[in-house]
Amino acid sequence: MPSFTLVTDNLKTLLQDDAGILSFCNDTWGRVITVKKVFKPRTEIKNNEFPIIMVTRPKAKKNLLTPGVKDGDHTVLLFCGIYSEDREKAQDYLVAMEELIEDAIVGDYTLGGTVTSAIPTDTANDEGHYHPVYFLVVAVEIKHRR
């Protein structure tokens, strides 16, 4: 299998081209989703970049069980940010984005054949502390062989 760089490229493409995410973002904000691969989750984000998903890979565990085979368990975090002046709708928007991200990944859990599996696991949100900007993080556990 290819480098993990191709995996994160495929994940980025999957999320930015997903019909459900595109439709929801267009219907809700009249915008397309911005998807970026970043090193750190805390970057300067301009208002015109919302809604946004930032792809990070903070952790990888290597399993070298067979000579020539490099298995890895990777944790990828997807930081999803939205802008909403309406405090009451913000939670619904984040839940919808969480479900759409999960649906996109589960719909192609091999990320175009580049991984053994990609499984969304945990999620958390910022509980609206930074209104009118809201963030959600989705952890994805990825099994990859190189």
CORNOR-V473577 format. One record per residue. N is the residue number from 1. PHI is phi in degrees with one decimal (* if undefined). PSI is psi in degrees with one decimal (999 if undefined). BURIAL is + if it has 24 or more other C-alpha atoms within 12 Angstrom, else -. Layout:
# CORNOR-V473577
n->N phi->PHI psi->PSI burial->BURIAL
n->N phi->PHI psi->PSI burial->BURIAL
This chain:
# CORNOR-V473577
n->1 phi->* psi->162.6 burial->-
n->2 phi->-78.8 psi->176.2 burial->-
n->3 phi->-57.9 psi->154.4 burial->-
n->4 phi->-66.5 psi->-18.4 burial->+
n->5 phi->-58.5 psi->-41.5 burial->-
n->6 phi->-65.4 psi->-33.6 burial->-
n->7 phi->-61.7 psi->-49.3 burial->+
n->8 phi->-68.7 psi->-31.1 burial->+
n->9 phi->-62.5 psi->-45.5 burial->+
n->10 phi->-65.3 psi->-38.7 burial->+
n->11 phi->-63.8 psi->-44.0 burial->+
n->12 phi->-58.0 psi->-48.9 burial->+
n->13 phi->-63.0 psi->-42.9 burial->+
n->14 phi->-56.3 psi->-46.9 burial->+
n->15 phi->-71.2 psi->-40.4 burial->+
n->16 phi->-76.1 psi->-19.6 burial->+
n->17 phi->-104.3 psi->-1.0 burial->-
n->18 phi->-65.2 psi->126.5 burial->+
n->19 phi->-60.7 psi->-40.5 burial->-
n->20 phi->-64.8 psi->-45.3 burial->+
n->21 phi->-65.1 psi->-45.0 burial->+
n->22 phi->-60.4 psi->-45.1 burial->+
n->23 phi->-64.1 psi->-46.3 burial->-
n->24 phi->-61.4 psi->-46.4 burial->+
n->25 phi->-64.6 psi->-40.3 burial->+
n->26 phi->-65.9 psi->-46.0 burial->-
n->27 phi->-67.2 psi->-34.9 burial->-
n->28 phi->-86.3 psi->-45.1 burial->+
n->29 phi->-120.0 psi->-5.8 burial->+
n->30 phi->67.5 psi->30.9 burial->-
n->31 phi->-138.9 psi->162.6 burial->-
n->32 phi->-93.9 psi->159.7 burial->+
n->33 phi->-73.8 psi->139.7 burial->+
n->34 phi->-96.7 psi->126.5 burial->+
n->35 phi->-124.0 psi->127.0 burial->+
n->36 phi->-132.1 psi->144.8 burial->+
n->37 phi->-91.9 psi->122.5 burial->+
n->38 phi->-131.8 psi->159.5 burial->+
n->39 phi->-83.7 psi->-40.1 burial->-
n->40 phi->-118.6 psi->146.0 burial->-
n->41 phi->-72.2 psi->-22.0 burial->+
n->42 phi->-98.7 psi->96.7 burial->-
n->43 phi->-125.8 psi->160.9 burial->-
n->44 phi->-71.0 psi->124.2 burial->-
n->45 phi->-120.0 psi->128.3 burial->-
n->46 phi->-85.6 psi->152.2 burial->-
n->47 phi->-56.9 psi->-31.0 burial->-
n->48 phi->-76.0 psi->-3.2 burial->-
n->49 phi->-92.3 psi->-10.7 burial->-
n->50 phi->-81.7 psi->143.6 burial->+
n->51 phi->-72.1 psi->150.3 burial->+
n->52 phi->-138.6 psi->147.0 burial->+
n->53 phi->-126.3 psi->124.9 burial->+
n->54 phi->-107.8 psi->126.0 burial->+
n->55 phi->-97.4 psi->121.5 burial->+
n->56 phi->-126.5 psi->157.5 burial->+
n->57 phi->-131.7 psi->87.4 burial->+
n->58 phi->-82.0 psi->-13.2 burial->-
n->59 phi->-149.5 psi->140.2 burial->-
n->60 phi->-145.9 psi->134.9 burial->-
n->61 phi->-116.6 psi->123.9 burial->-
n->62 phi->-95.4 psi->137.7 burial->-
n->63 phi->-124.2 psi->105.1 burial->-
n->64 phi->-102.8 psi->81.2 burial->-
n->65 phi->-87.9 psi->-31.3 burial->-
n->66 phi->-128.0 psi->137.0 burial->-
n->67 phi->-54.9 psi->131.3 burial->-
n->68 phi->86.6 psi->-7.5 burial->-
n->69 phi->-114.0 psi->124.9 burial->-
n->70 phi->-117.0 psi->97.3 burial->-
n->71 phi->-89.8 psi->146.4 burial->+
n->72 phi->-143.5 psi->143.5 burial->+
n->73 phi->-106.8 psi->113.7 burial->+
n->74 phi->-111.5 psi->140.3 burial->+
n->75 phi->-105.8 psi->122.6 burial->+
n->76 phi->-114.0 psi->133.1 burial->+
n->77 phi->-109.5 psi->132.0 burial->+
n->78 phi->-109.3 psi->110.8 burial->+
n->79 phi->-94.2 psi->114.5 burial->+
n->80 phi->-109.3 psi->119.8 burial->+
n->81 phi->-116.2 psi->141.6 burial->+
n->82 phi->-131.5 psi->163.2 burial->+
n->83 phi->-119.8 psi->124.5 burial->+
n->84 phi->-147.9 psi->117.8 burial->+
n->85 phi->-69.4 psi->-27.7 burial->-
n->86 phi->-84.6 psi->105.2 burial->-
n->87 phi->-62.0 psi->-35.2 burial->-
n->88 phi->-72.4 psi->-29.2 burial->-
n->89 phi->-88.2 psi->-18.2 burial->-
n->90 phi->-58.0 psi->-44.0 burial->+
n->91 phi->-62.5 psi->-42.6 burial->+
n->92 phi->-61.4 psi->-40.5 burial->-
n->93 phi->-62.2 psi->-44.2 burial->+
n->94 phi->-65.5 psi->-40.5 burial->+
n->95 phi->-62.7 psi->-42.4 burial->+
n->96 phi->-62.0 psi->-44.5 burial->-
n->97 phi->-63.6 psi->-41.8 burial->+
n->98 phi->-57.5 psi->-47.2 burial->+
n->99 phi->-67.4 psi->-38.1 burial->+
n->100 phi->-68.2 psi->-39.7 burial->+
n->101 phi->-62.1 psi->-46.9 burial->+
n->102 phi->-59.5 psi->-45.9 burial->+
n->103 phi->-60.2 psi->-41.7 burial->-
n->104 phi->-63.1 psi->-44.4 burial->+
n->105 phi->-71.6 psi->-44.5 burial->+
n->106 phi->-64.4 psi->-31.9 burial->+
n->107 phi->-66.6 psi->-23.3 burial->-
n->108 phi->-141.1 psi->65.7 burial->+
n->109 phi->-68.6 psi->-5.9 burial->+
n->110 phi->-101.2 psi->3.4 burial->+
n->111 phi->47.8 psi->56.6 burial->+
n->112 phi->73.0 psi->25.4 burial->+
n->113 phi->82.8 psi->12.3 burial->-
n->114 phi->-93.8 psi->-9.4 burial->+
n->115 phi->-137.8 psi->162.3 burial->+
n->116 phi->-72.3 psi->-43.3 burial->+
n->117 phi->-161.2 psi->149.4 burial->+
n->118 phi->-131.1 psi->117.6 burial->+
n->119 phi->-127.2 psi->117.0 burial->+
n->120 phi->-64.4 psi->133.2 burial->+
n->121 phi->-117.0 psi->-87.1 burial->-
n->122 phi->-96.2 psi->154.8 burial->-
n->123 phi->-136.9 psi->156.3 burial->+
n->124 phi->-154.0 psi->157.5 burial->-
n->125 phi->-133.7 psi->170.3 burial->+
n->126 phi->-85.7 psi->5.9 burial->-
n->127 phi->55.2 psi->27.9 burial->-
n->128 phi->74.3 psi->19.2 burial->+
n->129 phi->-65.1 psi->-20.6 burial->-
n->130 phi->-118.8 psi->33.0 burial->-
n->131 phi->-43.4 psi->135.9 burial->-
n->132 phi->-92.6 psi->12.1 burial->-
n->133 phi->-101.7 psi->133.4 burial->+
n->134 phi->-128.2 psi->141.2 burial->+
n->135 phi->-128.5 psi->148.0 burial->+
n->136 phi->-130.6 psi->144.2 burial->+
n->137 phi->-122.3 psi->133.2 burial->+
n->138 phi->-116.9 psi->122.2 burial->+
n->139 phi->-88.4 psi->135.3 burial->+
n->140 phi->-125.2 psi->123.4 burial->+
n->141 phi->-94.6 psi->124.0 burial->+
n->142 phi->-121.9 psi->130.4 burial->+
n->143 phi->-102.9 psi->125.3 burial->+
n->144 phi->-135.9 psi->139.1 burial->+
n->145 phi->-119.5 psi->135.3 burial->+
n->146 phi->-129.0 psi->999 burial->+
